[in-house]
Amino acid sequence: MLRKFYAKCIKSDSQRRLIVGQVYECEAWQGKTLIHGACIMDSKTFWENFEPKKGGEQ
C-alpha cells in the first residue's frame, strides 16, 4: 500500500542529494521510499536520515 507523508532530513546521504533541515514530500511502498525532488532509497536507510513530520507540517 502506498503511503504519502512529509519528513525532515536530519542527516545527508553519501551523494549529498539531501539537505539537512529540509522537509520533503515522500511516498513509501514495498520497502522503498521516494523522496520527491531528491532520490529513492531503502526504507530502513530512509529512517536513519529522516524524522517524520505530523500532518504534513513543513
N, C-alpha and C positions, 0 to 999 in steps of 0.2 A: 504494500500500500504506500502510495506517495504521500509524503508529509512535508508541508511547507512551513518555514519558520524563519526568524531572524536570529543571528548570533553575532557576538562581538569577538573580534580577533584579539587574543591575548598573547600570541606567540607567532612570529612569522615562519613561513615554510623555508626549506633549504634553497629554493629557487627565488625567493623574495618576491613572490607574486601577491602576497598578502600584506596588508598594512595594519600594524598593531594599533588598536583603538578604533578601527573602522567597524561599522556594523554592516553585515552582508545579509542579503536575502538568500536563503538556502532551501534546497529540496533534498530529502533523503529517500532512498529507495534501494532495496536489496543490498544493503551493506556498503553503499557508496553515497557520498554527499556532494551535490553540485553546489558550488559557491558562485552565485551569479557574478559575472564580470571578472572572475579570477581563475578557477580551476575545478577539477573534480578530484576528490580524494577518498580513501578508505574511511568509513565512519569512525573506526577506532582512532585513527590518526587525527581526524577532524576534531574530536572532543579533547585531544591533547592541545590543540591550538585555539579552541573557541570556548566561549561560555554562552549559554542561551540567554535571550532577551525575552521578557514576558510580553505577550500580546502584541508583538510587532513593534515594541517601543524602539526608538532609534536614538 
